Amino acid sequence: MWFVAGLLALTVVAAAIVPRGTSKQAPLPAIPVPERTTLKVDIGASPTRARQIAAHVGDHLLLTVESDGIDSVTIPALDEIQPVSSTTPAQFDTLLDQPGRFEIRMQDANKVVGVLDVKPTS
């Protein structure tokens, strides 16, 4: 048993002393990362017309929608829905990963309160 423990200790010491091979790999090329913008948008309780929101794929959207009554705010194309009331606004925190025009709707009132226009990154 002592013999096996001694061999194990000798192996550990030898592994610590032996120099490791240094690889001379070329550095990986830098991949350009698209610039990400955080959009903070507030939509009031009863806009007279739908608010237009311009964005790009990769942007981070922080959207707050206020209402005078109880309803649900939905962005159907993004499969997002949040409750809203006069005391608690609907809040969305999402990464925009696809281009397109997306309606922001008050579900029960069946009213479009905003349109999110997401452009592809250039």
Contacts in CASP RR format, 6 or more apart in sequence:
PFRMAT RR
TARGET T0000
AUTHOR 0000-0000-0000
METHOD contacts of the structure
MODEL  1
MWFVAGLLALTVVAAAIVPRGTSKQAPLPAIPVPERTTLKVDIGASPTRA
RQIAAHVGDHLLLTVESDGIDSVTIPALDEIQPVSSTTPAQFDTLLDQPG
RFEIRMQDANKVVGVLDVKPTS
34 57 0 8 1.000
34 58 0 8 1.000
34 121 0 8 1.000
36 58 0 8 1.000
36 59 0 8 1.000
36 60 0 8 1.000
37 55 0 8 1.000
37 56 0 8 1.000
37 59 0 8 1.000
37 60 0 8 1.000
38 59 0 8 1.000
38 60 0 8 1.000
38 61 0 8 1.000
38 62 0 8 1.000
39 53 0 8 1.000
39 55 0 8 1.000
39 59 0 8 1.000
39 60 0 8 1.000
39 61 0 8 1.000
39 62 0 8 1.000
39 63 0 8 1.000
40 62 0 8 1.000
41 51 0 8 1.000
41 53 0 8 1.000
41 61 0 8 1.000
41 62 0 8 1.000
41 63 0 8 1.000
41 64 0 8 1.000
42 63 0 8 1.000
42 64 0 8 1.000
42 65 0 8 1.000
42 66 0 8 1.000
43 51 0 8 1.000
43 63 0 8 1.000
43 64 0 8 1.000
43 65 0 8 1.000
43 66 0 8 1.000
43 104 0 8 1.000
43 113 0 8 1.000
43 114 0 8 1.000
44 65 0 8 1.000
44 66 0 8 1.000
44 113 0 8 1.000
45 66 0 8 1.000
45 67 0 8 1.000
45 68 0 8 1.000
46 68 0 8 1.000
47 113 0 8 1.000
47 114 0 8 1.000
50 103 0 8 1.000
50 104 0 8 1.000
50 112 0 8 1.000
50 113 0 8 1.000
50 114 0 8 1.000
50 115 0 8 1.000
51 104 0 8 1.000
51 113 0 8 1.000
51 114 0 8 1.000
51 115 0 8 1.000
52 114 0 8 1.000
52 115 0 8 1.000
52 117 0 8 1.000
53 61 0 8 1.000
53 63 0 8 1.000
53 104 0 8 1.000
53 114 0 8 1.000
53 115 0 8 1.000
53 116 0 8 1.000
53 117 0 8 1.000
54 117 0 8 1.000
54 119 0 8 1.000
55 61 0 8 1.000
55 96 0 8 1.000
55 116 0 8 1.000
55 117 0 8 1.000
55 118 0 8 1.000
55 119 0 8 1.000
56 96 0 8 1.000
56 118 0 8 1.000
56 119 0 8 1.000
56 120 0 8 1.000
56 121 0 8 1.000
57 96 0 8 1.000
57 97 0 8 1.000
57 98 0 8 1.000
57 99 0 8 1.000
57 118 0 8 1.000
57 119 0 8 1.000
57 120 0 8 1.000
57 121 0 8 1.000
58 95 0 8 1.000
58 96 0 8 1.000
58 97 0 8 1.000
58 121 0 8 1.000
59 95 0 8 1.000
59 96 0 8 1.000
59 118 0 8 1.000
60 93 0 8 1.000
60 94 0 8 1.000
60 95 0 8 1.000
60 96 0 8 1.000
61 92 0 8 1.000
61 93 0 8 1.000
61 94 0 8 1.000
61 95 0 8 1.000
61 96 0 8 1.000
61 116 0 8 1.000
62 91 0 8 1.000
62 92 0 8 1.000
62 93 0 8 1.000
63 90 0 8 1.000
63 91 0 8 1.000
63 92 0 8 1.000
63 93 0 8 1.000
63 94 0 8 1.000
63 104 0 8 1.000
64 89 0 8 1.000
64 90 0 8 1.000
64 91 0 8 1.000
64 92 0 8 1.000
65 73 0 8 1.000
65 82 0 8 1.000
65 84 0 8 1.000
65 89 0 8 1.000
65 90 0 8 1.000
65 92 0 8 1.000
65 104 0 8 1.000
65 106 0 8 1.000
65 113 0 8 1.000
66 84 0 8 1.000
66 89 0 8 1.000
66 90 0 8 1.000
67 73 0 8 1.000
67 84 0 8 1.000
67 85 0 8 1.000
67 86 0 8 1.000
67 89 0 8 1.000
67 90 0 8 1.000
67 106 0 8 1.000
68 86 0 8 1.000
69 84 0 8 1.000
69 85 0 8 1.000
69 86 0 8 1.000
70 83 0 8 1.000
70 84 0 8 1.000
70 85 0 8 1.000
70 86 0 8 1.000
70 108 0 8 1.000
71 83 0 8 1.000
71 84 0 8 1.000
71 85 0 8 1.000
71 106 0 8 1.000
71 107 0 8 1.000
71 108 0 8 1.000
71 109 0 8 1.000
72 81 0 8 1.000
72 82 0 8 1.000
72 83 0 8 1.000
72 84 0 8 1.000
72 90 0 8 1.000
72 106 0 8 1.000
72 107 0 8 1.000
72 108 0 8 1.000
73 81 0 8 1.000
73 82 0 8 1.000
73 83 0 8 1.000
73 84 0 8 1.000
73 90 0 8 1.000
73 92 0 8 1.000
73 104 0 8 1.000
73 105 0 8 1.000
73 106 0 8 1.000
73 107 0 8 1.000
73 113 0 8 1.000
74 80 0 8 1.000
74 81 0 8 1.000
74 82 0 8 1.000
74 104 0 8 1.000
74 105 0 8 1.000
74 107 0 8 1.000
75 81 0 8 1.000
75 92 0 8 1.000
75 102 0 8 1.000
75 103 0 8 1.000
75 104 0 8 1.000
75 105 0 8 1.000
75 116 0 8 1.000
76 102 0 8 1.000
76 103 0 8 1.000
76 105 0 8 1.000
77 100 0 8 1.000
77 102 0 8 1.000
77 103 0 8 1.000
78 94 0 8 1.000
78 102 0 8 1.000
80 92 0 8 1.000
80 94 0 8 1.000
81 107 0 8 1.000
82 90 0 8 1.000
82 91 0 8 1.000
82 92 0 8 1.000
83 90 0 8 1.000
84 90 0 8 1.000
84 106 0 8 1.000
96 116 0 8 1.000
96 118 0 8 1.000
98 118 0 8 1.000
99 118 0 8 1.000
99 119 0 8 1.000
99 120 0 8 1.000
100 117 0 8 1.000
100 118 0 8 1.000
100 119 0 8 1.000
101 115 0 8 1.000
101 116 0 8 1.000
101 117 0 8 1.000
101 118 0 8 1.000
102 115 0 8 1.000
102 116 0 8 1.000
102 118 0 8 1.000
103 112 0 8 1.000
103 114 0 8 1.000
103 115 0 8 1.000
103 116 0 8 1.000
104 112 0 8 1.000
104 113 0 8 1.000
104 114 0 8 1.000
104 115 0 8 1.000
104 116 0 8 1.000
105 111 0 8 1.000
105 112 0 8 1.000
105 113 0 8 1.000
106 113 0 8 1.000
END
